[in-house]
Amino acid sequence: MKRKNAADDRRRRKLITILWVAGLALGTIILLYKEQTALLYILATVGVTVLLVMVAMADLTPAAKLTTDSNRSEDSAAIGSGISSTFGTKRS
């Protein structure tokens, strides 16, 4: 029985990606040759829409947990002007 390792898995994924790109490029060239630009326009619109939906549904909460100082304020006005943040100080 053949054991799979990480290098074989990366190589297989790279090959699949290259085949997808080649297939899509060939499909685009064929549609351009047959002058089916209306179909290309529809496919491009659907593709961008799918991409935007995937980005909108992405779970970005783990990125917020990576901050090292959870008590530090995201005071962009103070950072931009070069002053220290006054977040959490008492005012009288």
PDB file as gemmi writes it, atoms N, CA and C in Angstrom:
CRYST1    1.000    1.000    1.000  90.00  90.00  90.00 P 1                      
ATOM      1  N   MET A   1       0.833  -1.161   0.000  1.00  0.00           N  
ATOM      2  CA  MET A   1       0.000   0.000   0.000  1.00  0.00           C  
ATOM      3  C   MET A   1       0.890   1.239   0.000  1.00  0.00           C  
ATOM      4  N   LYS A   2       0.568   2.179  -0.852  1.00  0.00           N  
ATOM      5  CA  LYS A   2       1.378   3.387  -0.994  1.00  0.00           C  
ATOM      6  C   LYS A   2       0.964   4.434   0.052  1.00  0.00           C  
ATOM      7  N   ARG A   3       1.955   4.961   0.733  1.00  0.00           N  
ATOM      8  CA  ARG A   3       1.676   6.009   1.726  1.00  0.00           C  
ATOM      9  C   ARG A   3       1.762   7.362   1.060  1.00  0.00           C  
ATOM     10  N   LYS A   4       0.837   8.230   1.380  1.00  0.00           N  
ATOM     11  CA  LYS A   4       0.858   9.588   0.858  1.00  0.00           C  
ATOM     12  C   LYS A   4       1.585  10.481   1.846  1.00  0.00           C  
ATOM     13  N   ASN A   5       2.368  11.387   1.308  1.00  0.00           N  
ATOM     14  CA  ASN A   5       2.998  12.367   2.172  1.00  0.00           C  
ATOM     15  C   ASN A   5       2.600  13.768   1.718  1.00  0.00           C  
ATOM     16  N   ALA A   6       3.087  14.780   2.429  1.00  0.00           N  
ATOM     17  CA  ALA A   6       2.677  16.158   2.149  1.00  0.00           C  
ATOM     18  C   ALA A   6       3.136  16.614   0.772  1.00  0.00           C  
ATOM     19  N   ALA A   7       4.316  16.184   0.335  1.00  0.00           N  
ATOM     20  CA  ALA A   7       4.823  16.607  -0.968  1.00  0.00           C  
ATOM     21  C   ALA A   7       3.959  16.049  -2.099  1.00  0.00           C  
ATOM     22  N   ASP A   8       3.557  14.788  -1.983  1.00  0.00           N  
ATOM     23  CA  ASP A   8       2.680  14.206  -3.007  1.00  0.00           C  
ATOM     24  C   ASP A   8       1.332  14.904  -3.055  1.00  0.00           C  
ATOM     25  N   ASP A   9       0.815  15.275  -1.892  1.00  0.00           N  
ATOM     26  CA  ASP A   9      -0.473  15.962  -1.824  1.00  0.00           C  
ATOM     27  C   ASP A   9      -0.387  17.344  -2.468  1.00  0.00           C  
ATOM     28  N   ARG A  10       0.698  18.081  -2.191  1.00  0.00           N  
ATOM     29  CA  ARG A  10       0.882  19.402  -2.806  1.00  0.00           C  
ATOM     30  C   ARG A  10       1.034  19.281  -4.310  1.00  0.00           C  
ATOM     31  N   ARG A  11       1.779  18.286  -4.759  1.00  0.00           N  
ATOM     32  CA  ARG A  11       1.989  18.076  -6.193  1.00  0.00           C  
ATOM     33  C   ARG A  11       0.671  17.760  -6.885  1.00  0.00           C  
ATOM     34  N   ARG A  12      -0.157  16.930  -6.253  1.00  0.00           N  
ATOM     35  CA  ARG A  12      -1.456  16.574  -6.836  1.00  0.00           C  
ATOM     36  C   ARG A  12      -2.375  17.786  -6.909  1.00  0.00           C  
ATOM     37  N   ARG A  13      -2.397  18.602  -5.847  1.00  0.00           N  
ATOM     38  CA  ARG A  13      -3.235  19.803  -5.863  1.00  0.00           C  
ATOM     39  C   ARG A  13      -2.757  20.801  -6.903  1.00  0.00           C  
ATOM     40  N   LYS A  14      -1.434  20.915  -7.075  1.00  0.00           N  
ATOM     41  CA  LYS A  14      -0.889  21.819  -8.080  1.00  0.00           C  
ATOM     42  C   LYS A  14      -1.276  21.356  -9.480  1.00  0.00           C  
ATOM     43  N   LEU A  15      -1.217  20.045  -9.712  1.00  0.00           N  
ATOM     44  CA  LEU A  15      -1.596  19.499 -11.018  1.00  0.00           C  
ATOM     45  C   LEU A  15      -3.074  19.746 -11.301  1.00  0.00           C  
ATOM     46  N   ILE A  16      -3.926  19.554 -10.301  1.00  0.00           N  
ATOM     47  CA  ILE A  16      -5.356  19.801 -10.479  1.00  0.00           C  
ATOM     48  C   ILE A  16      -5.611  21.272 -10.794  1.00  0.00           C  
ATOM     49  N   THR A  17      -4.901  22.174 -10.112  1.00  0.00           N  
ATOM     50  CA  THR A  17      -5.058  23.606 -10.372  1.00  0.00           C  
ATOM     51  C   THR A  17      -4.630  23.954 -11.787  1.00  0.00           C  
ATOM     52  N   ILE A  18      -3.512  23.391 -12.226  1.00  0.00           N  
ATOM     53  CA  ILE A  18      -3.025  23.670 -13.585  1.00  0.00           C  
ATOM     54  C   ILE A  18      -4.005  23.142 -14.621  1.00  0.00           C  
ATOM     55  N   LEU A  19      -4.591  21.970 -14.377  1.00  0.00           N  
ATOM     56  CA  LEU A  19      -5.585  21.431 -15.310  1.00  0.00           C  
ATOM     57  C   LEU A  19      -6.837  22.298 -15.369  1.00  0.00           C  
ATOM     58  N   TRP A  20      -7.294  22.808 -14.217  1.00  0.00           N  
ATOM     59  CA  TRP A  20      -8.451  23.707 -14.195  1.00  0.00           C  
ATOM     60  C   TRP A  20      -8.164  24.979 -14.999  1.00  0.00           C  
ATOM     61  N   VAL A  21      -7.007  25.577 -14.773  1.00  0.00           N  
ATOM     62  CA  VAL A  21      -6.654  26.808 -15.486  1.00  0.00           C  
ATOM     63  C   VAL A  21      -6.566  26.553 -16.984  1.00  0.00           C  
ATOM     64  N   ALA A  22      -5.935  25.452 -17.366  1.00  0.00           N  
ATOM     65  CA  ALA A  22      -5.820  25.128 -18.792  1.00  0.00           C  
ATOM     66  C   ALA A  22      -7.201  24.885 -19.415  1.00  0.00           C  
ATOM     67  N   GLY A  23      -8.069  24.182 -18.696  1.00  0.00           N  
ATOM     68  CA  GLY A  23      -9.418  23.927 -19.209  1.00  0.00           C  
ATOM     69  C   GLY A  23     -10.241  25.198 -19.364  1.00  0.00           C  
ATOM     70  N   LEU A  24     -10.156  26.069 -18.377  1.00  0.00           N  
ATOM     71  CA  LEU A  24     -10.894  27.329 -18.469  1.00  0.00           C  
ATOM     72  C   LEU A  24     -10.337  28.227 -19.568  1.00  0.00           C  
ATOM     73  N   ALA A  25      -9.012  28.238 -19.731  1.00  0.00           N  
ATOM     74  CA  ALA A  25      -8.410  29.031 -20.809  1.00  0.00           C  
ATOM     75  C   ALA A  25      -8.832  28.488 -22.163  1.00  0.00           C  
ATOM     76  N   LEU A  26      -8.833  27.179 -22.319  1.00  0.00           N  
ATOM     77  CA  LEU A  26      -9.263  26.570 -23.577  1.00  0.00           C  
ATOM     78  C   LEU A  26     -10.736  26.878 -23.856  1.00  0.00           C  
ATOM     79  N   GLY A  27     -11.570  26.786 -22.821  1.00  0.00           N  
ATOM     80  CA  GLY A  27     -12.987  27.119 -22.993  1.00  0.00           C  
ATOM     81  C   GLY A  27     -13.192  28.572 -23.399  1.00  0.00           C  
ATOM     82  N   THR A  28     -12.428  29.469 -22.800  1.00  0.00           N  
ATOM     83  CA  THR A  28     -12.528  30.888 -23.154  1.00  0.00           C  
ATOM     84  C   THR A  28     -12.089  31.121 -24.597  1.00  0.00           C  
ATOM     85  N   ILE A  29     -10.999  30.487 -25.002  1.00  0.00           N  
ATOM     86  CA  ILE A  29     -10.507  30.646 -26.377  1.00  0.00           C  
ATOM     87  C   ILE A  29     -11.530  30.108 -27.375  1.00  0.00           C  
ATOM     88  N   ILE A  30     -12.131  28.978 -27.068  1.00  0.00           N  
ATOM     89  CA  ILE A  30     -13.147  28.409 -27.972  1.00  0.00           C  
ATOM     90  C   ILE A  30     -14.357  29.341 -28.078  1.00  0.00           C  
ATOM     91  N   LEU A  31     -14.813  29.875 -26.942  1.00  0.00           N  
ATOM     92  CA  LEU A  31     -15.962  30.785 -26.990  1.00  0.00           C  
ATOM     93  C   LEU A  31     -15.632  32.074 -27.739  1.00  0.00           C  
ATOM     94  N   LEU A  32     -14.410  32.569 -27.596  1.00  0.00           N  
ATOM     95  CA  LEU A  32     -14.009  33.755 -28.367  1.00  0.00           C  
ATOM     96  C   LEU A  32     -13.943  33.445 -29.860  1.00  0.00           C  
ATOM     97  N   TYR A  33     -13.417  32.279 -30.208  1.00  0.00           N  
ATOM     98  CA  TYR A  33     -13.319  31.889 -31.615  1.00  0.00           C  
ATOM     99  C   TYR A  33     -14.699  31.757 -32.241  1.00  0.00           C  
ATOM    100  N   LYS A  34     -15.649  31.223 -31.500  1.00  0.00           N  
ATOM    101  CA  LYS A  34     -17.007  31.053 -32.024  1.00  0.00           C  
ATOM    102  C   LYS A  34     -17.855  32.311 -31.838  1.00  0.00           C  
ATOM    103  N   GLU A  35     -17.224  33.389 -31.365  1.00  0.00           N  
ATOM    104  CA  GLU A  35     -17.863  34.698 -31.187  1.00  0.00           C  
ATOM    105  C   GLU A  35     -19.076  34.623 -30.265  1.00  0.00           C  
ATOM    106  N   GLN A  36     -18.909  33.951 -29.158  1.00  0.00           N  
ATOM    107  CA  GLN A  36     -19.958  33.841 -28.141  1.00  0.00           C  
ATOM    108  C   GLN A  36     -19.631  34.765 -26.963  1.00  0.00           C  
ATOM    109  N   THR A  37     -19.428  36.038 -27.263  1.00  0.00           N  
ATOM    110  CA  THR A  37     -19.037  36.990 -26.216  1.00  0.00           C  
ATOM    111  C   THR A  37     -20.166  37.223 -25.214  1.00  0.00           C  
ATOM    112  N   ALA A  38     -21.400  37.082 -25.646  1.00  0.00           N  
ATOM    113  CA  ALA A  38     -22.516  37.256 -24.707  1.00  0.00           C  
ATOM    114  C   ALA A  38     -22.470  36.175 -23.628  1.00  0.00           C  
ATOM    115  N   LEU A  39     -22.160  34.963 -24.015  1.00  0.00           N  
ATOM    116  CA  LEU A  39     -22.040  33.874 -23.053  1.00  0.00           C  
ATOM    117  C   LEU A  39     -20.844  34.099 -22.127  1.00  0.00           C  
ATOM    118  N   LEU A  40     -19.740  34.610 -22.679  1.00  0.00           N  
ATOM    119  CA  LEU A  40     -18.579  34.927 -21.844  1.00  0.00           C  
ATOM    120  C   LEU A  40     -18.923  36.006 -20.820  1.00  0.00           C  
ATOM    121  N   TYR A  41     -19.689  36.993 -21.231  1.00  0.00           N  
ATOM    122  CA  TYR A  41     -20.092  38.067 -20.324  1.00  0.00           C  
ATOM    123  C   TYR A  41     -20.935  37.508 -19.173  1.00  0.00           C  
ATOM    124  N   ILE A  42     -21.864  36.640 -19.492  1.00  0.00           N  
ATOM    125  CA  ILE A  42     -22.712  36.034 -18.459  1.00  0.00           C  
ATOM    126  C   ILE A  42     -21.879  35.182 -17.509  1.00  0.00           C  
ATOM    127  N   LEU A  43     -20.973  34.363 -18.047  1.00  0.00           N  
ATOM    128  CA  LEU A  43     -20.125  33.518 -17.206  1.00  0.00           C  
ATOM    129  C   LEU A  43     -19.211  34.359 -16.307  1.00  0.00           C  
ATOM    130  N   ALA A  44     -18.677  35.446 -16.838  1.00  0.00           N  
ATOM    131  CA  ALA A  44     -17.820  36.320 -16.028  1.00  0.00           C  
ATOM    132  C   ALA A  44     -18.619  36.977 -14.911  1.00  0.00           C  
ATOM    133  N   THR A  45     -19.838  37.401 -15.198  1.00  0.00           N  
ATOM    134  CA  THR A  45     -20.681  38.027 -14.181  1.00  0.00           C  
ATOM    135  C   THR A  45     -21.035  37.031 -13.078  1.00  0.00           C  
ATOM    136  N   VAL A  46     -21.399  35.823 -13.473  1.00  0.00           N  
ATOM    137  CA  VAL A  46     -21.713  34.798 -12.476  1.00  0.00           C  
ATOM    138  C   VAL A  46     -20.475  34.448 -11.657  1.00  0.00           C  
ATOM    139  N   GLY A  47     -19.307  34.380 -12.301  1.00  0.00           N  
ATOM    140  CA  GLY A  47     -18.072  34.077 -11.589  1.00  0.00           C  
ATOM    141  C   GLY A  47     -17.714  35.123 -10.554  1.00  0.00           C  
ATOM    142  N   VAL A  48     -17.843  36.391 -10.903  1.00  0.00           N  
ATOM    143  CA  VAL A  48     -17.556  37.469  -9.950  1.00  0.00           C  
ATOM    144  C   VAL A  48     -18.571  37.458  -8.814  1.00  0.00           C  
ATOM    145  N   THR A  49     -19.816  37.179  -9.134  1.00  0.00           N  
ATOM    146  CA  THR A  49     -20.845  37.113  -8.095  1.00  0.00           C  
ATOM    147  C   THR A  49     -20.553  35.989  -7.110  1.00  0.00           C  
ATOM    148  N   VAL A  50     -20.166  34.834  -7.604  1.00  0.00           N  
ATOM    149  CA  VAL A  50     -19.832  33.708  -6.730  1.00  0.00           C  
ATOM    150  C   VAL A  50     -18.631  34.059  -5.851  1.00  0.00           C  
ATOM    151  N   LEU A  51     -17.636  34.702  -6.428  1.00  0.00           N  
ATOM    152  CA  LEU A  51     -16.467  35.107  -5.658  1.00  0.00           C  
ATOM    153  C   LEU A  51     -16.840  36.079  -4.547  1.00  0.00           C  
ATOM    154  N   LEU A  52     -17.682  37.049  -4.850  1.00  0.00           N  
ATOM    155  CA  LEU A  52     -18.105  38.020  -3.834  1.00  0.00           C  
ATOM    156  C   LEU A  52     -18.925  37.360  -2.727  1.00  0.00           C  
ATOM    157  N   VAL A  53     -19.761  36.411  -3.077  1.00  0.00           N  
ATOM    158  CA  VAL A  53     -20.541  35.696  -2.061  1.00  0.00           C  
ATOM    159  C   VAL A  53     -19.615  34.876  -1.169  1.00  0.00           C  
ATOM    160  N   MET A  54     -18.610  34.243  -1.756  1.00  0.00           N  
ATOM    161  CA  MET A  54     -17.656  33.472  -0.951  1.00  0.00           C  
ATOM    162  C   MET A  54     -16.891  34.372   0.014  1.00  0.00           C  
ATOM    163  N   VAL A  55     -16.488  35.533  -0.433  1.00  0.00           N  
ATOM    164  CA  VAL A  55     -15.782  36.469   0.447  1.00  0.00           C  
ATOM    165  C   VAL A  55     -16.711  36.984   1.537  1.00  0.00           C  
ATOM    166  N   ALA A  56     -17.957  37.249   1.179  1.00  0.00           N  
ATOM    167  CA  ALA A  56     -18.918  37.751   2.169  1.00  0.00           C  
ATOM    168  C   ALA A  56     -19.222  36.707   3.237  1.00  0.00           C  
ATOM    169  N   MET A  57     -19.213  35.439   2.881  1.00  0.00           N  
ATOM    170  CA  MET A  57     -19.531  34.381   3.829  1.00  0.00           C  
ATOM    171  C   MET A  57     -18.310  33.875   4.604  1.00  0.00           C  
ATOM    172  N   ALA A  58     -17.137  34.412   4.296  1.00  0.00           N  
ATOM    173  CA  ALA A  58     -15.908  33.944   4.947  1.00  0.00           C  
ATOM    174  C   ALA A  58     -15.964  34.253   6.436  1.00  0.00           C  
ATOM    175  N   ASP A  59     -15.459  33.322   7.229  1.00  0.00           N  
ATOM    176  CA  ASP A  59     -15.441  33.487   8.675  1.00  0.00           C  
ATOM    177  C   ASP A  59     -14.152  34.203   9.057  1.00  0.00           C  
ATOM    178  N   LEU A  60     -14.258  35.466   9.420  1.00  0.00           N  
ATOM    179  CA  LEU A  60     -13.089  36.266   9.743  1.00  0.00           C  
ATOM    180  C   LEU A  60     -12.857  36.392  11.239  1.00  0.00           C  
ATOM    181  N   THR A  61     -13.628  35.708  12.061  1.00  0.00           N  
ATOM    182  CA  THR A  61     -13.458  35.845  13.509  1.00  0.00           C  
ATOM    183  C   THR A  61     -12.136  35.293  14.019  1.00  0.00           C  
ATOM    184  N   PRO A  62     -11.556  34.232  13.455  1.00  0.00           N  
ATOM    185  CA  PRO A  62     -10.253  33.798  13.974  1.00  0.00           C  
ATOM    186  C   PRO A  62      -9.170  34.864  13.818  1.00  0.00           C  
ATOM    187  N   ALA A  63      -9.268  35.724  12.823  1.00  0.00           N  
ATOM    188  CA  ALA A  63      -8.271  36.769  12.632  1.00  0.00           C  
ATOM    189  C   ALA A  63      -8.302  37.768  13.783  1.00  0.00           C  
ATOM    190  N   ALA A  64      -9.458  38.011  14.374  1.00  0.00           N  
ATOM    191  CA  ALA A  64      -9.558  38.942  15.486  1.00  0.00           C  
ATOM    192  C   ALA A  64      -8.924  38.364  16.746  1.00  0.00           C  
ATOM    193  N   LYS A  65      -8.867  37.052  16.857  1.00  0.00           N  
ATOM    194  CA  LYS A  65      -8.289  36.415  18.038  1.00  0.00           C  
ATOM    195  C   LYS A  65      -6.770  36.412  18.018  1.00  0.00           C  
ATOM    196  N   LEU A  66      -6.160  36.779  16.909  1.00  0.00           N  
ATOM    197  CA  LEU A  66      -4.714  36.740  16.790  1.00  0.00           C  
ATOM    198  C   LEU A  66      -4.025  37.958  17.389  1.00  0.00           C  
ATOM    199  N   THR A  67      -4.770  38.953  17.801  1.00  0.00           N  
ATOM    200  CA  THR A  67      -4.140  40.133  18.376  1.00  0.00           C  
ATOM    201  C   THR A  67      -3.502  39.770  19.704  1.00  0.00           C  
ATOM    202  N   THR A  68      -2.324  40.328  19.962  1.00  0.00           N  
ATOM    203  CA  THR A  68      -1.586  39.968  21.167  1.00  0.00           C  
ATOM    204  C   THR A  68      -2.075  40.735  22.384  1.00  0.00           C  
ATOM    205  N   ASP A  69      -2.501  41.959  22.199  1.00  0.00           N  
ATOM    206  CA  ASP A  69      -2.941  42.774  23.328  1.00  0.00           C  
ATOM    207  C   ASP A  69      -4.434  43.036  23.170  1.00  0.00           C  
ATOM    208  N   SER A  70      -5.246  42.281  23.896  1.00  0.00           N  
ATOM    209  CA  SER A  70      -6.696  42.402  23.723  1.00  0.00           C  
ATOM    210  C   SER A  70      -7.251  43.659  24.379  1.00  0.00           C  
ATOM    211  N   ASN A  71      -6.501  44.260  25.308  1.00  0.00           N  
ATOM    212  CA  ASN A  71      -6.997  45.462  25.977  1.00  0.00           C  
ATOM    213  C   ASN A  71      -6.662  46.734  25.210  1.00  0.00           C  
ATOM    214  N   ARG A  72      -5.813  46.625  24.215  1.00  0.00           N  
ATOM    215  CA  ARG A  72      -5.403  47.800  23.462  1.00  0.00           C  
ATOM    216  C   ARG A  72      -6.522  48.258  22.539  1.00  0.00           C  
ATOM    217  N   SER A  73      -6.718  49.526  22.495  1.00  0.00           N  
ATOM    218  CA  SER A  73      -7.782  50.074  21.666  1.00  0.00           C  
ATOM    219  C   SER A  73      -7.298  50.224  20.233  1.00  0.00           C  
ATOM    220  N   GLU A  74      -8.220  50.107  19.310  1.00  0.00           N  
ATOM    221  CA  GLU A  74      -7.915  50.376  17.914  1.00  0.00           C  
ATOM    222  C   GLU A  74      -8.236  51.837  17.643  1.00  0.00           C  
ATOM    223  N   ASP A  75      -7.446  52.711  18.195  1.00  0.00           N  
ATOM    224  CA  ASP A  75      -7.665  54.152  18.103  1.00  0.00           C  
ATOM    225  C   ASP A  75      -6.890  54.694  16.914  1.00  0.00           C  
ATOM    226  N   SER A  76      -7.474  54.605  15.717  1.00  0.00           N  
ATOM    227  CA  SER A  76      -6.759  54.987  14.508  1.00  0.00           C  
ATOM    228  C   SER A  76      -6.457  56.482  14.464  1.00  0.00           C  
ATOM    229  N   ALA A  77      -7.305  57.307  15.076  1.00  0.00           N  
ATOM    230  CA  ALA A  77      -7.028  58.746  15.099  1.00  0.00           C  
ATOM    231  C   ALA A  77      -5.772  59.027  15.912  1.00  0.00           C  
ATOM    232  N   ALA A  78      -5.607  58.349  17.022  1.00  0.00           N  
ATOM    233  CA  ALA A  78      -4.413  58.553  17.838  1.00  0.00           C  
ATOM    234  C   ALA A  78      -3.176  58.002  17.138  1.00  0.00           C  
ATOM    235  N   ILE A  79      -3.307  56.889  16.455  1.00  0.00           N  
ATOM    236  CA  ILE A  79      -2.173  56.304  15.753  1.00  0.00           C  
ATOM    237  C   ILE A  79      -1.744  57.214  14.605  1.00  0.00           C  
ATOM    238  N   GLY A  80      -2.712  57.749  13.882  1.00  0.00           N  
ATOM    239  CA  GLY A  80      -2.395  58.608  12.741  1.00  0.00           C  
ATOM    240  C   GLY A  80      -1.765  59.922  13.120  1.00  0.00           C  
ATOM    241  N   SER A  81      -2.144  60.490  14.265  1.00  0.00           N  
ATOM    242  CA  SER A  81      -1.595  61.780  14.660  1.00  0.00           C  
ATOM    243  C   SER A  81      -0.356  61.647  15.524  1.00  0.00           C  
ATOM    244  N   GLY A  82      -0.017  60.445  15.914  1.00  0.00           N  
ATOM    245  CA  GLY A  82       1.193  60.228  16.678  1.00  0.00           C  
ATOM    246  C   GLY A  82       1.042  60.426  18.173  1.00  0.00           C  
ATOM    247  N   ILE A  83      -0.184  60.607  18.676  1.00  0.00           N  
ATOM    248  CA  ILE A  83      -0.370  60.760  20.116  1.00  0.00           C  
ATOM    249  C   ILE A  83      -0.725  59.413  20.718  1.00  0.00           C  
ATOM    250  N   SER A  84      -0.555  59.302  22.006  1.00  0.00           N  
ATOM    251  CA  SER A  84      -0.921  58.049  22.652  1.00  0.00           C  
ATOM    252  C   SER A  84      -2.432  57.988  22.824  1.00  0.00           C  
ATOM    253  N   SER A  85      -2.941  56.814  22.881  1.00  0.00           N  
ATOM    254  CA  SER A  85      -4.369  56.624  23.013  1.00  0.00           C  
ATOM    255  C   SER A  85      -4.826  56.982  24.417  1.00  0.00           C  
ATOM    256  N   THR A  86      -6.002  57.539  24.508  1.00  0.00           N  
ATOM    257  CA  THR A  86      -6.571  57.884  25.811  1.00  0.00           C  
ATOM    258  C   THR A  86      -7.709  56.954  26.158  1.00  0.00           C  
ATOM    259  N   PHE A  87      -7.760  55.811  25.502  1.00  0.00           N  
ATOM    260  CA  PHE A  87      -8.822  54.860  25.735  1.00  0.00           C  
ATOM    261  C   PHE A  87      -8.731  54.306  27.159  1.00  0.00           C  
ATOM    262  N   GLY A  88      -9.835  54.332  27.861  1.00  0.00           N  
ATOM    263  CA  GLY A  88      -9.908  53.762  29.188  1.00  0.00           C  
ATOM    264  C   GLY A  88      -9.495  54.677  30.312  1.00  0.00           C  
ATOM    265  N   THR A  89      -9.098  55.896  30.000  1.00  0.00           N  
ATOM    266  CA  THR A  89      -8.723  56.832  31.076  1.00  0.00           C  
ATOM    267  C   THR A  89      -9.966  57.545  31.573  1.00  0.00           C  
ATOM    268  N   LYS A  90      -9.955  57.886  32.859  1.00  0.00           N  
ATOM    269  CA  LYS A  90     -11.101  58.587  33.435  1.00  0.00           C  
ATOM    270  C   LYS A  90     -10.982  60.072  33.173  1.00  0.00           C  
ATOM    271  N   ARG A  91     -12.090  60.660  32.814  1.00  0.00           N  
ATOM    272  CA  ARG A  91     -12.131  62.112  32.606  1.00  0.00           C  
ATOM    273  C   ARG A  91     -12.969  62.734  33.706  1.00  0.00           C  
ATOM    274  N   SER A  92     -12.524  63.886  34.171  1.00  0.00           N  
ATOM    275  CA  SER A  92     -13.300  64.541  35.241  1.00  0.00           C  
ATOM    276  C   SER A  92     -14.084  65.708  34.736  1.00  0.00           C  
TER     277      SER A  92                                                      
END                                                                             
